[in-house]
Amino acid sequence: MVISTFLSDFFLSCVSLFMAYKFKGLSSVSARAALYAFSFVGISAGLGSLHFLGVNAIDPVYKFTIGLAGCVGVPLLGVSFFHFGIRPLSDKLFFFKFFGMLIAFLFFTYIYPFPLYATIASGLAMVIVIVVSIMKFSRERNGAILGLVGAVLFILAGLVIGTSGSRGPILNVDLFHVGLAIANYCIGSSILRLK
């Protein structure tokens, strides 16, 4: 049982599910992509908080949802930005991309394990967020800044902070969770302003 990690993962779950709730009932492709993305991250983090509280019976489901959040959820944020910033997607094309990401996740996790897949897919999504935020900067400055800050925090949390080790008395995994929570809030707020 790691109380600090329970709290940081619980915070990430609450922020992510709050952002998902903000997209509930909105019908655009970008809103649907954001709803699914934040729901996957929120559910995964919620199960993670239980895991760090010592509930080990859920570990197989928890490990699956971690992969789902990283390989499908985060890339869906890129799909959301792509829809309103680069090229609109039809509902059919959105679901085709969604199921394609789901199949790729299952393939690269269970059939032909490729550990860097989540990093590559999430990194590509954050590049899309950055590019679209820069493109939208002159039209909606605050939304674009939120998108840029969220993407940079996402990248810093994943590549610089990581989940192992500590910075003094604070575990890196706790900083990772808090960084992702702030990044999710920024990116979700950016989508609401820019779409």
HELIX and SHEET records of a PDB file:
HELIX    1   1 ILE A    3  LYS A   22  1                                  20    
HELIX    2   2 VAL A   29  LEU A   53  1                                  25    
HELIX    3   3 ASN A   56  ILE A   58  5                                   3    
HELIX    4   4 ASP A   59  LEU A   68  1                                  10    
HELIX    5   5 ALA A   69  GLY A   73  3                                   5    
HELIX    6   6 VAL A   74  GLY A   85  1                                  12    
HELIX    7   7 ASP A   91  LEU A  106  1                                  16    
HELIX    8   8 PHE A  107  ILE A  111  3                                   5    
HELIX    9   9 TYR A  117  MET A  135  1                                  19    
HELIX   10  10 ARG A  141  ILE A  155  1                                  15    
HELIX   11  11 LEU A  156  ILE A  161  3                                   6    
HELIX   12  12 ASN A  172  LEU A  194  1                                  23    
SHEET    1   A 2 SER A 166  ARG A 167  0                                        
SHEET    2   A 2 ILE A 170  LEU A 171 -1                                        
END                                                                             
